[in-house]
Amino acid sequence: MIDILELVRPNIAALCPYSTARDECSSNPEVFLDANESPYPNSWNRYPDPHQKALKARIAELKGIKPENLFLGNGSDEAIDLLMRVFCVPGKDNIVAISPSYGMYSVAAATNDVSVREVLLRDDFSLDTEALLAACDSLTKLIFLCSPNNPSGNAFPLEQIEEIVSRSGRIVVVDEAYIDFSSVPSVVPLTDKYPNLAVLQTMSKARGMASLRLGLAIAHESLVRLMSMVKYPYNINGATQALALDLLRMPVEDQVREIVSERERLARELPRFSFVHKVYPSDANFLLVRVDDADVLYAYLLEGGVIVRNRTRMPLCRDCLRITVGLPSENDRMLSILDSYKR
């Protein structure tokens, strides 16, 4: 079994993390004179729980995991950045990522002075396991997979991901931002078996908390501990923790079912337009659609008050638009604009 400590940057392995007085206090004080806060109550005058214990307990319960296997970040982007800071020596190490995929892997790598080795997906957006593993060298620390993938929408088979995790000898990061809409199971159960697997999820999509910026990483306790050492002490603010706890009481299953139903409706409706050449299968809350001229159609939709994502400049995505599944009324409006589109 891989020892992930062998992949950690030496300075991080030796790091003494910042701790607050409340971290070091085993009792329950009633008067707080330790943190130089304002003593005047207004609901927000105290620093938030740096360990997000109540929120982690609730999310862990929903996910069927232990709180010790959960890291909470300011969006999934914080987890992406932290993993690079924990494992990649700037100017030396590299990551391997699939392409096309979520752009923040490359942005975070560039910010941390880490080189990126991109492995192109096949024309049908399937993943070539051997090509991915062949792209790794002795300086590769992280492999990034997005499943369901953005922008293609397809999820990779669970068996294929496990093969990569078991054979790679690297930290494999599986970004499951869209897993709630997928028919392919999550790889979260594999984190009990593989300490080199980190699974990213988010509260921004199915849970409707995009404005709160709350992402999570699910991994072996040793990996979570490393990320927690490097994070800023109060990375999840008090308002986000409180609001997220309230929102987690609200069921979203009916909303997810409606989005999946609308996704399938759009997948049936869009091919009737002569300028639509292909609607790619999707396990996410969006569809990738190949059209005659993505730039022109994007501008036409925008003129009608509807914004989609133009992905024509991404590898394998020439003349492709990524269309998020909205409310039925929003989807109807988009379709009505397409009805009036003349080439």
N, C-alpha and C positions, 0 to 999 in steps of 0.2 A: 504493500500500500504506500502511496506517495506521502512523503513528509512535506507538508506545505511550508514549513519553516525554512526549508532549504531554498525556497524560491523568494523569500522575503528579502527586501533591501537590508543590508547590514545595519544601517543607521536606524531603521525602523525597528528591527529586532532588539536593538539596544535602547530604544526610546523609553523614557520615563514619562508617561502621559500626564497631562494637566489634571488636577483634581480640585474640587471645591471643598470648602469646610464641611458642607453637608454630606459629601461623599465620605469624609473621614469621621463622621459623627454617627455613632450607633444608637443614640437615644432619640427622643422626639422632642426637640426644644420648642418652647412656646414663645420666646422672644428672639428675634433674628437680628443680631448685630454683627454679622460675619461678612456680608457681601456688599456693603456700601450702597444698598438700595435706598430708595425713598421709603420712609416708614409710613407714609400716608396712603391708606387703602383706596384703590380705585379699580380693583379686580385684576390689574395688570402690573402692579408696582413691584412684585417679586419675580425673581428669575424663574423660568420654568424648570420642570424636572429634566435634568440633562440625560436621564436614562429612559424617559418616557414610559415608566413602568405600567401605569394604568392603560395607556394606549397600546403598548406592546401586548399586554395580557389579553386585551379584547381582540386584537388582530390575530394573535397566535391561536386563540380559541376558534376564530372563524376559519383559519387556515389549517387547523388540525396539527399544529406544530408546538414546540416548546418556545417560550419567550427567549431562551438563551440562543436559539437558532435564528433570531430575527434582528436585523439592523434597520433602523428607520433613518431616511435621509431627506434632505430638502429636494424632493423629486428624485427619480431614479438617476438623474444626471450626477448628483452628489456621490452616489454609490459607484458610478462609472469612474469618476475622477479619483475617489479614494482608493479603489482597487489598483489604479495605475500608480498612485503615490506609495502604496504599500509594497508593491512587487517590482516596479520597473525603475531601474537606475537611469536617470536622465542622461541623454546623450550616448547611451550604451545599449540598453535593452529594446526589444520590439514587441509589438502585439500582432496577432493575426486576426483578421476580420473578414467576413464575407462581404461581397459587393454584387448588387446594390443592397444597401441596408441603412440603418439609422445613422445619420451624419455625426452625432455627438461622439461616437467612438473615435473617429478621426480628429475631431476638434479637441477632445480631451487629451488625446495622445500628443497633438501638436503643442498644446498648452504646457504639457509636462516634458516636452523635448524627448518624446518617445516615437520611434519610427513605426510605420504601419505597413504590414504586408497584406494586401488585399487579394482575396481568392474569389474570382468571378464565379457566380452561380452558372448552372447550365441554362440554355435558352428557355427552358420551361420553369426556371427558377428553383430547380431541385439542387441539392447539395452534393458535391463530389467529395466524399470522405477522404479518399487517398490524396487528392490535390490539396485539401486543407491541411492534412498532417504533413505532407511533403513541404509545405510552405514554412513550417517551423524549423528553427535551428536552435543552437545551444543558448542563444540570447532571447529566445521567445519566452515570455512569462505568462501572457494571457491570450486566450482565444475567445473571441466574441461571436456568439450566435444569437440571432434574433428570431424567435419562433413563437407565434406567427411572425413572419418577417415583414418589415416595413421598408419599401413600399409594395412588395409583391403580394402580401396577404396570405401566403401559404405557410403552413406549419410543417416542420420536419418530423419524420417518424421518430418516435421515442427510442426505438432500438438503435437508430443511427446516431442520435445524440449520445446515448450511453456508450456506444463504441468509441466515439471521439473522447469522451471523458476518461474511459478506462485505458485507452492506448496512448493518449497525448503526453502524459507526464507534466502537464501545465495546468494552471488555473483556467477552467472553462466557465465562461460567464454566459448564461442563457437568459436572454432578455425576453420575458413573457408579459410584456405590457398589454397584449391583446388576448391573453389566455382565456379570459372569461367568455369570449365569443367563439372559442375553438371547439371542434369536435375531437381534437387530438388531446390526450391527457397531459397534464402538467408534469414536468420532470422533478418537481419538489420532493416526492418520495425518495428519489435517488440521492438526496443530500445526506441521508442516514448512512448510505453505503460508500459515498465518495467525498472525502474531505476537500478535494480540489474542485468541487462544483459549487458555483454561486448562481442563484436564480434571482433575477430582478423582476419585480412586479410593481404595480403602481395603483394609486387610488384615483388617478386622473381620468380613467376611461370609464369602465363599468360603474364605478362608485361615484362618479360625478364630482370629484374634488380637485379638478385641474387648477383652480385658483388658489387652493391651499398649499400646493406643492408638497405632496407627501408620497414618497416612494419607499420601497423596501427591498432588502436583500435577504434571502433565505439561504442559509449555509450551515456548515459544521460550526460548532461553538468556537473552535479555535480560530476560524476565519473571521467570524463575527467579532471576536475579541480584538483581532488585529485592526479591523476597520474602526472599531470604537476607540481604540487608542489614538488614532490619527484625526478623527473628526473634531470639529470645533465643539467646545463644551455644550453650548446651548443651540445646537443646529436646528432643532424643531421648536419653533416659538410656542408660547403658551396658548395663543389664540388658535393656532392650528391644532394643537393637541386637544383643546376643549371642543372645538367645532367638529373635528374628526370623530371624537367619541360620540357626539350627538348624531352625526350623519350615519355612523355605523349601526345605529339602531333601526335605520330605515331599510326595508327590504328592497333589493334591486332586481330580483329574479324576473319579474314581469317586464321590466324595462329591457333587460338583456334579451329576453325572448322576442320582444317587439323589434329590437334592432336586428337580430338575426333574421326574423321574418321579412323585414324591410330590405335587408341586404339581398335576400333571395329574390324578392320582388324586383328590385333594381337589376339584378343579374339577368332576369327574364325580360325586362322591359327594354333595357339599353340596346341589345342587339338588333332591335327593329329599326334603328336609325341607320341609314345607309352609310353615314360617315363613321360609324363605330365598327371597328374591325375585329376586336376581341375584348371580352370581359374575362379577366383571369379569375380562377377559383380563389375564394378567400375564406380564411378562418378568423378574420379580424372584423372590426367595425367599419371597414372601408372596402372599396373595390378599386383595383387598378384596371384602367380602361384604355385600350389603344384606339386612336382615332386618326382621321385624315391629317389634321394639322393641329397639334396640341396648343400651340401658341395662339392661333386664331380663335379656336373654340374657348380657350381659357378667357381670352379678352371678351368674347361675346357673353359668356356666363357672368363675368364680372360687371359688364355693362347692364345686365339684367338684375344685378343685386345679389348674385350668388358667387361666392368664392370657393374654389376648389384648389387642389395643389397640382401645379404643373411639374411633372417629373421627367420631362423630355430630355433633360441634360444629364440624367443619371445613366450609368451603364445598363444596357439591355432594355432601357425604358424610352427609347425614342418615340415621340408622339404619344406619350402616355400621360393621362391625368389620373390622379388619385382622388377619389370621391368618397368623402366620409358619409356614412349613413346617418341621416338626420331624422327628425320627426316625420311622420307620414306626410304632413302638410308641407314640410320643407322639401321633401323628396318629390312631391307632386309639383311644386313650383319649379324645381330644377328640370323635371321632365317636360313641363309646359314650355320652358324657354328653349329646350332642345327641339321641341316640335316646330318652333318658329325659325330654327336655324337653317339658313340657305347657303349652300356652297356654290 
